[in-house]
Amino acid sequence: MLKRVLNKGFWLAILILLWAAVARAQIIVLPFEDLSKGLNGINIEIARAVADYLSGEGFQVIYPEEVIPELARLRVKSPGWVDRVVARELMQKFRARYILLGTVLEMDRQEPLLGLSVRILRTEDFRLIWGGTVSYTGKDWHPLLGLKKVTFQDFLHWSCERLFAGLKEELRMQSMPPPVVAVDEVLLRPRSVRGGERVECAVRLRISGPPPDKMGVDLGKRWVPLFKQGAYYLAFWKAPKDEGRYPVNLVIRWEKGWRIEKRIFLATYRVDNTPPEIELRIYRARQTPEAPAFKNYVELRPYLRNADHISRWLLQVFPENGAQPVISEEGLGKLPPRFIWRGTDASGHPLREGVYRVRLKVWDQAGNSSWKETKLIFVNAPPKAEVKAVKDGNKLKISFRIAPHPVPLRGWTLEITDEKGRIIRELKGEDPVNRELVLKGLSSSLRYTLRLRDVLGNRVIVRNRKIVPVVMQAKKEKKKPKKAEEWVSEF
Amino acid sequence: MNFRRTVWACLLLWMCVSCFGHEPELRIAANREPGICRVAVLPFVNQTKKEGVGEMLTRIVISEMVEQGLDVTEEGVVKRFLERERYLPGTYVSANLIRKMGDEFGVRAVVGGVVTEAREVGQQVKLGFIFWVRDTRDGHFLWGTYYIREGEDYRTVLHFGKISSMSGLAGRMVEEILQASMKRRLFRCRVSS
């Protein structure tokens, strides 16, 4: 039982000692350097007053009088500054964590005037952790109606209050580990945006330590505060007008205590005001004066002239003078490397020959859009050709006609042969034609061979086909029936 | 009525000009890197007849920098170093010396300056000094300013705002320089997680 009580007492004592170490930090107050007395001036009164103030605030203070013998032993000439050796010796001697170094910048008890500068040095790592300067002068003291007189003691008290305001919290915080932040999730949308449009950022954080004094996102030239909503910290802002990539950094500040700022890179977003420049290259088609033409299928390959990220595309095929698309196909994300069109509609039924407009519209991730349109001629049949013959007496009129075709012809040949296969007439050409031949004194059993081909390869070959003429006959005059010349007996 | 309005408008304008007209003009090198946190302060050189102004300004600069959250090397260490290096106060600080300070104290920049004007006549005080920051990697000047002010410059309405003590004026001027540098992120302490 006794053992248990003693054990508990031991741990309680340890806890009390730890608490005392944190709550009652030991500060050595060195005599102040007094510049109002010259370069080697020393002021113990002010230093003592400061020590009294700190003691009253609950700090464990080593007074300047106690330190002077040690300073003399260490041959310190000026108490306004100390080096590492002196700091360590003082720490060992007084078991103190902090050294307060002060300078009286200006002092006049009559005027009154007081200028003080102090800094506190942490002995364990020789770092300055606290600093401050105050200055009060009666010349600048203008009470209402001049009723209240201010004294030097007032200035001294105010100086102490101003110089050490928040010191207790600072030292308490410094005895704890600094806060830690972990970013669990970052949502930034849109990643690509047009200038002036809204950008949203949501961050999920875990913070170990006291709540920060300031939280926001640093956008380079702008600071946007974060506000909490549910589990997320949110920020909204309008994207700048100028194009470019902008970083988004999370900045968390603790103004008191550690005075630290944590800066964490979150993401970047891009301001894009330029629509994508698209080019539509056509393959498997033959260039004609009017437009590229194709027979079986055409291949359309889209190319982006500027490096842009496409988020959506739409391909439409319109008749030449129509507003209703015969094909409409769209997709999300990257553009396909090629589109193949076989001259069919959306259901796969072949379309009529003719001119069509193919339009490709694209949207980039910022929402900028552009489109490119090109004409295509679809021809999947040869040109229509017609050979007719008319026989008028011993004349044979042969009319030969090739109908107009959407694409140029590569060439045509018409051979007319007699019944023994001898070529009577041969015609050649490269354009649509409408001609008439008159042949005399020939037998009526003629034959023809026609070869016709357009630039796409659509062709007609008619071999040895008989020409069947239409026989022309002269119109016979219709004789009027003769009236009966005989009298018919009346009855 | 119009006269009254004009008088009020002029008064308002004057107040605004008085309140917002103080900001040091910083000369910043083109290749400077922002966000310096660890610095050492050299004693300011006093080129005036007023004794102790250099020391006063040095102490104020150190205290204000610590107050702003910068990691400042203690003055005692800098003084010991300068003694060891046989540096004569007031002479030019060589790039080599700056580099050595960087190596020894682990600082990114060294701050120094020259007090060129310090006058105190009656209630009128005037202070002018050069404040510079040099890179410890090569000794090049990162940024600096020549700042000169009178206590009267801070007067706002009637006698309010006016500064009549040298330490008060120095403290205010140093604070303005540091705030301007913080605003431009020349000095900045940050810890990234």
Boltz contact constraints between the chains, C-beta under 6 A:
constraints:
  - contact:
      token1: [A, 35]
      token2: [B, 52]
      max_distance: 6.0
  - contact:
      token1: [A, 35]
      token2: [B, 55]
      max_distance: 6.0
  - contact:
      token1: [A, 35]
      token2: [B, 56]
      max_distance: 6.0
  - contact:
      token1: [A, 81]
      token2: [B, 75]
      max_distance: 6.0
  - contact:
      token1: [A, 81]
      token2: [B, 76]
      max_distance: 6.0
  - contact:
      token1: [A, 82]
      token2: [B, 76]
      max_distance: 6.0
  - contact:
      token1: [A, 83]
      token2: [B, 76]
      max_distance: 6.0
  - contact:
      token1: [A, 83]
      token2: [B, 77]
      max_distance: 6.0
  - contact:
      token1: [A, 83]
      token2: [B, 80]
      max_distance: 6.0
  - contact:
      token1: [A, 103]
      token2: [B, 59]
      max_distance: 6.0
  - contact:
      token1: [A, 105]
      token2: [B, 56]
      max_distance: 6.0
  - contact:
      token1: [A, 105]
      token2: [B, 167]
      max_distance: 6.0
  - contact:
      token1: [A, 106]
      token2: [B, 165]
      max_distance: 6.0
  - contact:
      token1: [A, 106]
      token2: [B, 167]
      max_distance: 6.0
  - contact:
      token1: [A, 113]
      token2: [B, 165]
      max_distance: 6.0
  - contact:
      token1: [A, 115]
      token2: [B, 167]
      max_distance: 6.0
  - contact:
      token1: [A, 117]
      token2: [B, 59]
      max_distance: 6.0
  - contact:
      token1: [A, 117]
      token2: [B, 60]
      max_distance: 6.0
  - contact:
      token1: [A, 117]
      token2: [B, 63]
      max_distance: 6.0
  - contact:
      token1: [A, 119]
      token2: [B, 63]
      max_distance: 6.0
  - contact:
      token1: [A, 119]
      token2: [B, 66]
      max_distance: 6.0
  - contact:
      token1: [A, 121]
      token2: [B, 74]
      max_distance: 6.0
  - contact:
      token1: [A, 128]
      token2: [B, 66]
      max_distance: 6.0
  - contact:
      token1: [A, 128]
      token2: [B, 72]
      max_distance: 6.0
  - contact:
      token1: [A, 128]
      token2: [B, 74]
      max_distance: 6.0
  - contact:
      token1: [A, 131]
      token2: [B, 63]
      max_distance: 6.0
  - contact:
      token1: [A, 131]
      token2: [B, 66]
      max_distance: 6.0
  - contact:
      token1: [A, 131]
      token2: [B, 67]
      max_distance: 6.0
  - contact:
      token1: [A, 132]
      token2: [B, 63]
      max_distance: 6.0
  - contact:
      token1: [A, 132]
      token2: [B, 67]
      max_distance: 6.0
  - contact:
      token1: [A, 133]
      token2: [B, 60]
      max_distance: 6.0
  - contact:
      token1: [A, 133]
      token2: [B, 63]
      max_distance: 6.0
  - contact:
      token1: [A, 133]
      token2: [B, 171]
      max_distance: 6.0
  - contact:
      token1: [A, 135]
      token2: [B, 165]
      max_distance: 6.0
  - contact:
      token1: [A, 135]
      token2: [B, 167]
      max_distance: 6.0
  - contact:
      token1: [A, 135]
      token2: [B, 168]
      max_distance: 6.0
  - contact:
      token1: [A, 135]
      token2: [B, 171]
      max_distance: 6.0
  - contact:
      token1: [A, 137]
      token2: [B, 164]
      max_distance: 6.0
  - contact:
      token1: [A, 137]
      token2: [B, 165]
      max_distance: 6.0
  - contact:
      token1: [A, 139]
      token2: [B, 123]
      max_distance: 6.0
  - contact:
      token1: [A, 139]
      token2: [B, 164]
      max_distance: 6.0
  - contact:
      token1: [A, 140]
      token2: [B, 164]
      max_distance: 6.0
  - contact:
      token1: [A, 142]
      token2: [B, 159]
      max_distance: 6.0
  - contact:
      token1: [A, 181]
      token2: [B, 193]
      max_distance: 6.0
  - contact:
      token1: [A, 259]
      token2: [B, 69]
      max_distance: 6.0
  - contact:
      token1: [A, 260]
      token2: [B, 191]
      max_distance: 6.0
  - contact:
      token1: [A, 261]
      token2: [B, 190]
      max_distance: 6.0
  - contact:
      token1: [A, 262]
      token2: [B, 191]
      max_distance: 6.0
  - contact:
      token1: [A, 262]
      token2: [B, 193]
      max_distance: 6.0
  - contact:
      token1: [A, 263]
      token2: [B, 190]
      max_distance: 6.0
  - contact:
      token1: [A, 263]
      token2: [B, 192]
      max_distance: 6.0
